């Protein structure tokens, strides 16, 4: 169980409201905003701490208790989900066009987008993951979106798949994305929903409260508020279930009991561990938004 302690206050990273202490988890203090109900870490980890998270171990090994034992293997069941995401984007902006994938990792999604006719570029903080993507022939640059050498209003679509919960300043991330989008361009993102029934029922035991990996856990209200304040028109919010390997599901259960970690290690690489299963706790939201006029 997460540790409990006396009430403290912090400034919400999303709306600037008063955040009230909720939990201590993995040594990090988690607050809930009294204005928009976003969960967030305070204080934000240092740049050195964040840089250490996304080393090779995050994508292969998961030795710190988060990340992936094998990123490409664990993402393989997501192929059908990524096609669903692209189908939804196609209803508003179709290829050919220029797409930017933020947090491109090893290029798993980017490869699918290119196959479907997009000219696509990715940006990824981890040099290990970006190098792996480049070895596949993909254009993935190491660094942040703010460091990307791209012209303003040069992108038709920007995607952030499981990204915004990782960034120290979500408002700045959306402002940077808006600058790069063409007028009427589409922003597509998915992120955990801390206001979902599943998340509220589990409270501090919710498996997606995993600092310092996840720094800001939005909800349907706060993501809409944040997007609108950042100059976007929300087009759609929905829940789309994901597919996971059995090994990854067992690894995730390891957040509650280390026994599951050992079981995950035992089946990883086997036919059983590679089996894909659909899961939808409705605690992850997909949002499409259009860049509004200045």
C-alpha positions as a Markdown table, in Angstrom:
| # | Residue | x | y | z |
|---|---|---|---|---|
| 1 | Unk | 0.0 | 0.0 | 0.0 |
| 2 | Unk | 1.2 | 3.5 | -0.7 |
| 3 | Unk | 2.4 | 5.5 | 2.3 |
| 4 | Unk | 0.0 | 8.1 | 3.8 |
| 5 | Unk | 1.1 | 11.3 | 5.4 |
| 6 | Unk | -0.2 | 14.6 | 6.6 |
| 7 | Unk | -1.7 | 17.1 | 4.1 |
| 8 | Unk | 0.6 | 19.3 | 2.1 |
| 9 | Unk | 0.0 | 21.6 | -0.9 |
| 10 | Unk | 1.6 | 22.0 | -4.3 |
| 11 | Unk | 0.9 | 23.9 | -7.5 |
| 12 | Unk | -0.8 | 21.9 | -10.2 |
| 13 | Unk | 1.3 | 21.4 | -13.3 |
| 14 | Unk | -1.7 | 21.6 | -15.5 |
| 15 | Unk | -4.0 | 24.4 | -14.4 |
| 16 | Unk | -2.0 | 26.2 | -11.7 |
| 17 | Unk | -4.6 | 25.2 | -9.0 |
| 18 | Unk | -3.9 | 24.0 | -5.5 |
| 19 | Unk | -2.8 | 20.4 | -5.3 |
| 20 | Unk | -3.4 | 18.5 | -2.1 |
| 21 | Unk | -1.2 | 15.6 | -1.0 |
| 22 | Unk | -2.6 | 12.2 | -1.9 |
| 23 | Unk | 0.1 | 9.5 | -1.7 |
| 24 | Unk | 3.8 | 8.7 | -1.4 |
| 25 | Unk | 4.8 | 6.1 | -4.0 |
| 26 | Unk | 8.3 | 4.9 | -4.7 |
| 27 | Unk | 9.5 | 7.7 | -2.6 |
| 28 | Unk | 7.8 | 10.4 | -4.7 |
| 29 | Unk | 5.0 | 12.6 | -3.4 |
| 30 | Unk | 1.7 | 12.5 | -5.5 |
| 31 | Unk | -0.8 | 15.4 | -5.3 |
| 32 | Unk | -4.3 | 15.8 | -6.6 |
| 33 | Unk | -5.4 | 19.2 | -7.9 |
| 34 | Unk | -8.4 | 20.6 | -6.2 |
| 35 | Unk | -9.4 | 22.5 | -9.4 |
| 36 | Unk | -9.0 | 19.9 | -12.2 |
| 37 | Unk | -8.4 | 16.7 | -10.2 |
| 38 | Unk | -5.2 | 15.9 | -12.1 |
| 39 | Unk | -2.7 | 13.7 | -10.2 |
| 40 | Unk | 0.9 | 15.0 | -10.4 |
| 41 | Unk | 4.3 | 14.4 | -8.9 |
| 42 | Unk | 5.8 | 17.3 | -6.8 |
| 43 | Unk | 8.6 | 18.2 | -6.8 |
| 44 | Unk | 9.4 | 17.2 | -10.4 |
| 45 | Unk | 12.5 | 15.0 | -10.6 |
| 46 | Unk | 15.7 | 16.6 | -11.7 |
| 47 | Unk | 16.9 | 16.5 | -15.3 |
| 48 | Unk | 19.6 | 14.0 | -14.3 |
| 49 | Unk | 16.9 | 11.7 | -12.7 |
| 50 | Unk | 14.7 | 11.9 | -15.8 |
| 51 | Unk | 17.6 | 11.3 | -18.2 |
| 52 | Unk | 18.5 | 8.1 | -16.3 |
| 53 | Unk | 15.0 | 6.7 | -16.7 |
| 54 | Unk | 15.1 | 6.3 | -20.4 |
| 55 | Unk | 18.3 | 4.4 | -20.8 |
| 56 | Unk | 18.6 | 1.1 | -22.5 |
| 57 | Unk | 17.2 | -0.6 | -19.4 |
| 58 | Unk | 13.9 | 1.1 | -19.9 |
| 59 | Unk | 13.4 | -0.5 | -23.3 |
| 60 | Unk | 15.2 | -3.8 | -22.6 |
| 61 | Unk | 15.2 | -5.2 | -19.1 |
| 62 | Unk | 12.8 | -3.0 | -17.0 |
| 63 | Unk | 15.1 | -3.5 | -14.1 |
| 64 | Unk | 13.8 | -0.4 | -12.2 |
| 65 | Unk | 10.3 | -1.8 | -12.0 |
| 66 | Unk | 8.9 | 0.2 | -15.0 |
| 67 | Unk | 9.5 | 0.2 | -18.7 |
| 68 | Unk | 9.7 | -2.8 | -21.0 |
| 69 | Unk | 11.5 | -6.1 | -20.8 |
| 70 | Unk | 11.6 | -6.0 | -24.6 |
| 71 | Unk | 10.0 | -2.9 | -26.1 |
| 72 | Unk | 9.5 | -4.2 | -29.7 |
| 73 | Unk | 8.2 | -7.6 | -28.5 |
| 74 | Unk | 5.8 | -6.0 | -26.0 |
| 75 | Unk | 4.5 | -3.5 | -28.6 |
| 76 | Unk | 3.9 | -6.1 | -31.3 |
| 77 | Unk | 0.3 | -6.7 | -30.1 |
| 78 | Unk | -0.3 | -3.0 | -30.5 |
| 79 | Unk | -0.2 | -3.2 | -34.3 |
| 80 | Unk | -4.0 | -3.5 | -34.6 |
| 81 | Unk | -4.5 | -0.6 | -32.1 |
| 82 | Unk | -2.1 | 1.7 | -34.0 |
| 83 | Unk | -4.1 | 1.0 | -37.2 |
| 84 | Unk | -7.3 | 2.0 | -35.3 |
| 85 | Unk | -5.6 | 5.3 | -34.2 |
| 86 | Unk | -4.6 | 6.0 | -37.8 |
| 87 | Unk | -8.1 | 5.2 | -39.1 |
| 88 | Unk | -9.4 | 7.9 | -36.7 |
| 89 | Unk | -6.8 | 10.4 | -37.8 |
| 90 | Unk | -7.7 | 9.7 | -41.4 |
| 91 | Unk | -11.2 | 11.0 | -40.8 |
| 92 | Unk | -9.8 | 14.4 | -40.3 |
| 93 | Unk | -6.5 | 14.5 | -42.2 |
| 94 | Unk | -5.4 | 11.8 | -44.7 |
| 95 | Unk | -2.0 | 11.0 | -46.2 |
| 96 | Unk | 0.0 | 12.0 | -48.0 |
| 97 | Unk | 1.2 | 14.6 | -45.5 |
| 98 | Unk | 3.8 | 15.2 | -42.8 |
| 99 | Unk | 3.5 | 13.5 | -39.5 |
| 100 | Unk | 5.6 | 14.0 | -36.4 |
| 101 | Unk | 5.6 | 11.3 | -33.7 |
| 102 | Unk | 6.7 | 12.6 | -30.3 |
| 103 | Unk | 8.3 | 9.9 | -28.1 |
| 104 | Unk | 8.8 | 7.7 | -31.1 |
| 105 | Unk | 10.9 | 5.1 | -29.1 |
| 106 | Unk | 12.2 | 2.5 | -31.4 |
| 107 | Unk | 9.9 | 3.6 | -34.2 |
| 108 | Unk | 7.2 | 0.9 | -33.9 |
| 109 | Unk | 4.3 | 3.2 | -34.7 |
| 110 | Unk | 6.3 | 5.4 | -37.1 |
| 111 | Unk | 6.9 | 2.3 | -39.3 |
| 112 | Unk | 3.2 | 1.6 | -39.6 |
| 113 | Unk | 2.5 | 5.3 | -40.4 |
| 114 | Unk | 5.1 | 5.3 | -43.2 |
| 115 | Unk | 3.6 | 2.1 | -44.6 |
| 116 | Unk | 0.2 | 3.8 | -44.7 |
| 117 | Unk | 1.5 | 6.7 | -46.8 |
| 118 | Unk | 2.7 | 9.3 | -44.3 |
| 119 | Unk | 5.9 | 11.1 | -44.6 |
| 120 | Unk | 6.9 | 10.8 | -41.0 |
| 121 | Unk | 9.6 | 11.9 | -38.6 |
| 122 | Unk | 10.0 | 11.1 | -34.9 |
| 123 | Unk | 11.7 | 12.6 | -31.9 |
| 124 | Unk | 12.8 | 10.6 | -28.9 |
| 125 | Unk | 14.7 | 11.5 | -25.7 |
| 126 | Unk | 16.4 | 8.2 | -25.5 |
| 127 | Unk | 19.4 | 7.9 | -27.8 |
| 128 | Unk | 19.3 | 4.1 | -27.3 |
| 129 | Unk | 15.7 | 3.9 | -28.7 |
| 130 | Unk | 16.3 | 6.6 | -31.4 |
| 131 | Unk | 19.3 | 4.7 | -32.6 |
| 132 | Unk | 17.3 | 1.5 | -32.8 |
| 133 | Unk | 14.7 | 3.3 | -34.9 |
| 134 | Unk | 17.3 | 4.7 | -37.2 |
| 135 | Unk | 18.7 | 1.2 | -37.7 |
| 136 | Unk | 15.3 | 0.4 | -39.2 |
| 137 | Unk | 15.7 | 3.2 | -41.8 |
| 138 | Unk | 13.4 | 5.6 | -39.9 |
| 139 | Unk | 13.9 | 9.3 | -39.4 |
| 140 | Unk | 14.0 | 9.5 | -35.6 |
| 141 | Unk | 16.0 | 12.3 | -34.0 |
| 142 | Unk | 17.4 | 12.2 | -30.5 |
| 143 | Unk | 16.2 | 15.0 | -28.2 |
| 144 | Unk | 13.0 | 16.8 | -27.3 |
| 145 | Unk | 10.3 | 18.4 | -29.4 |
| 146 | Unk | 11.7 | 21.8 | -28.5 |
| 147 | Unk | 15.1 | 20.8 | -29.9 |
| 148 | Unk | 13.7 | 19.5 | -33.1 |
| 149 | Unk | 15.0 | 21.4 | -36.1 |
| 150 | Unk | 11.6 | 21.7 | -37.9 |
| 151 | Unk | 9.9 | 24.8 | -39.4 |
| 152 | Unk | 6.9 | 26.3 | -37.7 |
| 153 | Unk | 3.6 | 25.1 | -39.2 |
| 154 | Unk | 5.3 | 22.3 | -41.1 |
| 155 | Unk | 3.3 | 19.3 | -39.7 |
| 156 | Unk | -0.1 | 18.0 | -40.7 |
| 157 | Unk | -0.4 | 15.7 | -37.8 |
| 158 | Unk | 1.5 | 15.3 | -34.5 |
| 159 | Unk | 1.0 | 12.2 | -32.4 |
| 160 | Unk | 1.8 | 11.6 | -28.7 |
| 161 | Unk | 1.2 | 8.0 | -27.8 |
| 162 | Unk | 1.6 | 7.5 | -24.0 |
| 163 | Unk | 3.8 | 10.6 | -23.8 |
| 164 | Unk | 2.2 | 13.6 | -22.1 |
| 165 | Unk | 2.1 | 11.8 | -18.8 |
| 166 | Unk | 5.9 | 11.6 | -18.9 |
| 167 | Unk | 6.7 | 15.3 | -19.6 |
| 168 | Unk | 7.6 | 17.7 | -16.7 |
| 169 | Unk | 5.6 | 20.6 | -18.3 |
| 170 | Unk | 2.5 | 19.4 | -20.3 |
| 171 | Unk | 1.4 | 23.0 | -21.1 |
| 172 | Unk | 4.8 | 23.7 | -22.8 |
| 173 | Unk | 4.6 | 20.4 | -24.7 |
| 174 | Unk | 1.3 | 21.3 | -26.2 |
| 175 | Unk | 2.5 | 24.9 | -27.0 |
| 176 | Unk | 5.5 | 23.5 | -28.8 |
| 177 | Unk | 3.2 | 21.1 | -30.7 |
| 178 | Unk | 0.9 | 23.9 | -31.7 |
| 179 | Unk | 3.8 | 25.9 | -33.2 |
| 180 | Unk | 4.7 | 23.0 | -35.4 |
| 181 | Unk | 1.2 | 22.2 | -36.7 |
| 182 | Unk | -0.2 | 23.7 | -39.9 |
| 183 | Unk | -3.4 | 25.7 | -39.5 |
| 184 | Unk | -6.1 | 23.1 | -38.9 |
| 185 | Unk | -3.5 | 20.4 | -38.2 |
| 186 | Unk | -4.4 | 17.5 | -36.0 |
| 187 | Unk | -3.0 | 16.5 | -32.6 |
| 188 | Unk | -3.6 | 12.9 | -31.6 |
| 189 | Unk | -2.7 | 11.6 | -28.1 |
| 190 | Unk | -3.5 | 8.9 | -25.7 |
| 191 | Unk | -2.8 | 9.0 | -22.0 |
| 192 | Unk | -4.0 | 7.4 | -18.7 |
| 193 | Unk | -7.4 | 8.7 | -17.3 |
| 194 | Unk | -7.0 | 9.2 | -13.6 |
| 195 | Unk | -10.7 | 10.1 | -13.4 |
| 196 | Unk | -11.8 | 6.7 | -14.7 |
| 197 | Unk | -13.8 | 4.4 | -12.4 |
| 198 | Unk | -11.0 | 1.8 | -12.4 |
| 199 | Unk | -8.4 | 4.4 | -11.3 |
| 200 | Unk | -10.6 | 5.9 | -8.6 |
| 201 | Unk | -11.5 | 2.4 | -7.3 |
| 202 | Unk | -7.8 | 1.4 | -7.0 |
| 203 | Unk | -6.7 | 4.8 | -5.6 |
| 204 | Unk | -3.0 | 4.7 | -4.8 |
| 205 | Unk | -2.7 | 1.1 | -6.0 |
| 206 | Unk | -3.6 | 2.1 | -9.6 |
| 207 | Unk | -0.8 | 0.5 | -11.7 |
| 208 | Unk | -0.4 | 3.6 | -13.8 |
| 209 | Unk | 0.8 | 5.7 | -10.8 |
| 210 | Unk | 4.4 | 4.9 | -11.4 |
| 211 | Unk | 6.7 | 7.9 | -10.6 |
| 212 | Unk | 9.2 | 9.0 | -11.8 |
| 213 | Unk | 8.1 | 7.6 | -15.2 |
| 214 | Unk | 4.6 | 9.1 | -15.0 |
| 215 | Unk | 4.6 | 12.7 | -13.7 |
| 216 | Unk | 1.2 | 13.9 | -14.6 |
| 217 | Unk | -2.0 | 11.8 | -14.8 |
| 218 | Unk | -4.8 | 13.8 | -16.5 |
| 219 | Unk | -8.5 | 13.0 | -16.7 |
| 220 | Unk | -11.2 | 13.7 | -19.3 |
| 221 | Unk | -12.0 | 17.1 | -17.8 |
| 222 | Unk | -8.4 | 18.3 | -17.3 |
| 223 | Unk | -7.2 | 17.1 | -20.8 |
| 224 | Unk | -10.0 | 19.1 | -22.4 |
| 225 | Unk | -9.2 | 22.1 | -20.3 |
| 226 | Unk | -5.5 | 21.9 | -21.1 |
| 227 | Unk | -6.0 | 21.5 | -24.8 |
| 228 | Unk | -8.5 | 24.4 | -25.1 |
| 229 | Unk | -6.2 | 26.7 | -23.1 |
| 230 | Unk | -3.4 | 25.7 | -25.4 |
| 231 | Unk | -5.3 | 26.7 | -28.6 |
| 232 | Unk | -6.8 | 23.4 | -29.6 |
| 233 | Unk | -10.4 | 22.4 | -30.4 |
| 234 | Unk | -11.2 | 18.9 | -29.0 |
| 235 | Unk | -12.7 | 16.8 | -31.8 |
| 236 | Unk | -13.1 | 13.5 | -30.0 |
| 237 | Unk | -12.4 | 11.8 | -26.7 |
| 238 | Unk | -12.9 | 8.0 | -26.4 |
| 239 | Unk | -11.5 | 4.8 | -24.9 |
| 240 | Unk | -9.9 | 2.3 | -27.1 |
| 241 | Unk | -8.7 | -1.0 | -25.5 |
| 242 | Unk | -5.2 | -2.2 | -26.1 |
| 243 | Unk | -3.7 | -5.6 | -26.8 |
| 244 | Unk | -0.8 | -6.8 | -24.6 |
| 245 | Unk | 1.4 | -9.9 | -24.5 |
| 246 | Unk | 0.8 | -12.3 | -21.6 |
| 247 | Unk | 4.3 | -11.6 | -20.4 |
| 248 | Unk | 3.7 | -7.8 | -20.3 |
| 249 | Unk | 0.4 | -8.3 | -18.4 |
| 250 | Unk | 2.2 | -10.4 | -15.8 |
| 251 | Unk | 5.0 | -7.8 | -15.6 |
| 252 | Unk | 2.4 | -5.1 | -15.0 |
| 253 | Unk | 0.8 | -7.2 | -12.2 |
| 254 | Unk | 4.3 | -7.1 | -10.7 |
| 255 | Unk | 3.4 | -3.6 | -9.5 |
| 256 | Unk | 1.3 | -5.3 | -6.9 |
| 257 | Unk | 3.3 | -8.4 | -6.2 |
| 258 | Unk | 6.9 | -9.4 | -7.1 |
| 259 | Unk | 5.6 | -12.9 | -7.6 |
| 260 | Unk | 4.1 | -11.9 | -10.9 |
| 261 | Unk | 7.5 | -10.5 | -12.0 |
| 262 | Unk | 9.0 | -13.9 | -11.5 |
| 263 | Unk | 6.2 | -15.6 | -13.4 |
| 264 | Unk | 6.6 | -13.0 | -16.2 |
| 265 | Unk | 10.3 | -13.8 | -16.4 |
| 266 | Unk | 9.5 | -17.5 | -16.6 |
| 267 | Unk | 7.1 | -17.2 | -19.6 |
| 268 | Unk | 8.8 | -14.4 | -21.5 |
| 269 | Unk | 10.0 | -15.7 | -24.9 |
| 270 | Unk | 7.7 | -18.7 | -24.8 |
| 271 | Unk | 4.7 | -19.2 | -27.0 |
| 272 | Unk | 2.5 | -18.5 | -24.0 |
| 273 | Unk | 4.3 | -15.3 | -23.0 |
| 274 | Unk | 3.9 | -14.0 | -26.6 |
| 275 | Unk | 0.1 | -14.6 | -26.7 |
| 276 | Unk | -1.8 | -11.4 | -27.2 |
| 277 | Unk | -4.8 | -10.5 | -25.0 |
| 278 | Unk | -7.2 | -7.5 | -25.3 |
| 279 | Unk | -7.6 | -5.4 | -22.2 |
| 280 | Unk | -9.8 | -2.3 | -21.7 |
| 281 | Unk | -10.3 | -1.0 | -18.1 |
| 282 | Unk | -11.4 | 2.3 | -19.7 |
| 283 | Unk | -8.6 | 4.0 | -17.8 |
| 284 | Unk | -6.8 | 5.2 | -20.9 |
| 285 | Unk | -8.2 | 7.9 | -23.2 |
| 286 | Unk | -7.6 | 8.7 | -26.8 |
| 287 | Unk | -8.0 | 12.4 | -27.7 |
| 288 | Unk | -8.1 | 14.1 | -31.2 |
| 289 | Unk | -7.8 | 17.8 | -31.4 |
| 290 | Unk | -7.5 | 20.4 | -34.1 |
| 291 | Unk | -5.2 | 23.5 | -34.0 |
| 292 | Unk | -7.4 | 26.5 | -33.6 |
| 293 | Unk | -7.0 | 29.9 | -35.2 |
| 294 | Unk | -4.8 | 32.5 | -33.5 |
